Amino acid sequence: MKKALSLIMVLMLVMVSVPAFAADATTSASEAWVEPTTTTTTTTTTKVEVPAGAATYTVVKGDVFWKIAKDNGLTTAELVKLNPQIKNPAMIEIGQVIILKMGADVTTETPATPVAGTKLYSGLGMVDNYRTGHTSFNVVAANAVFDQDGKIVSVKMDVTEISPSDFNWIDEADADKVAKGLAMEEEIVTKSELKEEYGMAAKATTGLEWYEQMENFEKFFVGKTTAELRTWFEKNTDANGRPIKIGTELKAEDQAKVDALTADEQAVLADVITGATMSLHDGHGYFLEAVEKAYANRVMIEVAK
């Protein structure tokens, strides 16, 4: 399809000066996603008295604890230590004040920004799967940039869900076949393109739409290798490929996984689920595999001098 080809061509453009890439594939709208019902434990936060001269941040919609820490040069563990009033990092609230620095300086590690002449690698990965029971299939696209150590610098993911209604084949003898074909293409959109029309926010425990949750996953992936992502996925997700929801009533096998995590690993997982709870590998799409394929397909580029 003309639109499908143009979208894939956009995916393959590499913007070297600012490593951010678009990923598209032809898609169709699917039924609104429904998140499984869980029993959430009640979590409360204690109002904090901010010391004079302390650096603070006020939580806004879409914030996640680990991202606040990273944006301010802190580890999740360091930010937890600075904010003992936060009993559960997965339950931060809009308008909540978080202390970023007070008293003695906190040792920080700020990710290095690529400089001119740095070798980077760009790759595009596309993986499709049949969605059992729905007579449809998904095409996932991941466009990623990696550094020389294989760590993700930036990644963009999207998915197309195609059902039989998207392929009401047009008879070659039909006088309006071109117009009908173009009209059909206009109806095929990615989940990111659907935005709020996809309808996930109202039913998701995060309160976020599909594209917002995927953006949070994309941010979480930065700084990790595909091997590290695979390890994290195996340790932190349930049988359906969703991040295990700490703070809810869990199945025995999921609780066992949580109990096996270190305190820092549990804090990271608790933070991830504040911004993304959808699956990275189920009938809706194989996102982790698409990133791994992008790495396998990588080619060297250079930051513009």
ZIJOGI-V958386 format. One record per residue. N is the residue number from 1. RES is the residue in one letter. PSI is psi in whole degrees, 0 to 359 (NA if undefined). Layout:
{{N	RES	PSI} {N	RES	PSI}}
This chain:
{{1	M	146} {2	K	318} {3	K	319} {4	A	317} {5	L	318} {6	S	322} {7	L	318} {8	I	324} {9	M	321} {10	V	320} {11	L	325} {12	M	358} {13	L	130} {14	V	118} {15	M	93} {16	V	322} {17	S	329} {18	V	101} {19	P	78} {20	A	131} {21	F	147} {22	A	143} {23	A	122} {24	D	155} {25	A	154} {26	T	135} {27	T	170} {28	S	156} {29	A	140} {30	S	176} {31	E	153} {32	A	138} {33	W	140} {34	V	123} {35	E	137} {36	P	143} {37	T	134} {38	T	162} {39	T	115} {40	T	134} {41	T	150} {42	T	130} {43	T	134} {44	T	153} {45	T	151} {46	T	135} {47	K	134} {48	V	140} {49	E	116} {50	V	119} {51	P	150} {52	A	133} {53	G	357} {54	A	146} {55	A	133} {56	T	167} {57	Y	138} {58	T	125} {59	V	134} {60	V	170} {61	K	135} {62	G	352} {63	D	146} {64	V	147} {65	F	313} {66	W	325} {67	K	322} {68	I	317} {69	A	310} {70	K	317} {71	D	339} {72	N	20} {73	G	26} {74	L	157} {75	T	163} {76	T	318} {77	A	320} {78	E	320} {79	L	324} {80	V	317} {81	K	325} {82	L	342} {83	N	67} {84	P	343} {85	Q	344} {86	I	106} {87	K	332} {88	N	107} {89	P	341} {90	A	354} {91	M	34} {92	I	151} {93	E	150} {94	I	132} {95	G	351} {96	Q	138} {97	V	127} {98	I	130} {99	I	129} {100	L	333} {101	K	133} {102	M	150} {103	G	225} {104	A	148} {105	D	143} {106	V	132} {107	T	127} {108	T	160} {109	E	109} {110	T	126} {111	P	138} {112	A	141} {113	T	131} {114	P	135} {115	V	169} {116	A	135} {117	G	351} {118	T	137} {119	K	126} {120	L	165} {121	Y	135} {122	S	140} {123	G	150} {124	L	128} {125	G	133} {126	M	129} {127	V	132} {128	D	156} {129	N	149} {130	Y	133} {131	R	99} {132	T	132} {133	G	352} {134	H	0} {135	T	49} {136	S	168} {137	F	157} {138	N	146} {139	V	112} {140	V	135} {141	A	135} {142	A	123} {143	N	119} {144	A	154} {145	V	134} {146	F	150} {147	D	184} {148	Q	345} {149	D	5} {150	G	5} {151	K	143} {152	I	126} {153	V	319} {154	S	153} {155	V	144} {156	K	129} {157	M	148} {158	D	167} {159	V	147} {160	T	127} {161	E	119} {162	I	127} {163	S	169} {164	P	329} {165	S	342} {166	D	350} {167	F	58} {168	N	89} {169	W	137} {170	I	131} {171	D	134} {172	E	334} {173	A	354} {174	D	127} {175	A	335} {176	D	24} {177	K	323} {178	V	312} {179	A	319} {180	K	322} {181	G	317} {182	L	321} {183	A	321} {184	M	318} {185	E	325} {186	E	335} {187	E	349} {188	I	110} {189	V	158} {190	T	166} {191	K	327} {192	S	323} {193	E	331} {194	L	333} {195	K	231} {196	E	342} {197	E	338} {198	Y	326} {199	G	30} {200	M	325} {201	A	317} {202	A	337} {203	K	355} {204	A	142} {205	T	337} {206	T	337} {207	G	15} {208	L	151} {209	E	169} {210	W	311} {211	Y	328} {212	E	319} {213	Q	320} {214	M	322} {215	E	323} {216	N	322} {217	F	317} {218	E	320} {219	K	321} {220	F	327} {221	F	333} {222	V	134} {223	G	359} {224	K	151} {225	T	166} {226	T	327} {227	A	320} {228	E	322} {229	L	319} {230	R	317} {231	T	315} {232	W	317} {233	F	314} {234	E	326} {235	K	337} {236	N	4} {237	T	158} {238	D	188} {239	A	339} {240	N	7} {241	G	13} {242	R	144} {243	P	133} {244	I	132} {245	K	91} {246	I	139} {247	G	3} {248	T	170} {249	E	116} {250	L	156} {251	K	157} {252	A	319} {253	E	327} {254	D	322} {255	Q	323} {256	A	321} {257	K	316} {258	V	317} {259	D	333} {260	A	348} {261	L	151} {262	T	169} {263	A	319} {264	D	319} {265	E	322} {266	Q	322} {267	A	319} {268	V	314} {269	L	316} {270	A	326} {271	D	320} {272	V	316} {273	I	354} {274	T	341} {275	G	347} {276	A	123} {277	T	355} {278	M	163} {279	S	147} {280	L	354} {281	H	96} {282	D	195} {283	G	341} {284	H	347} {285	G	151} {286	Y	84} {287	F	318} {288	L	319} {289	E	326} {290	A	321} {291	V	320} {292	E	322} {293	K	324} {294	A	320} {295	Y	319} {296	A	331} {297	N	7} {298	R	149} {299	V	151} {300	M	140} {301	I	178} {302	E	143} {303	V	134} {304	A	138} {305	K	NA}}
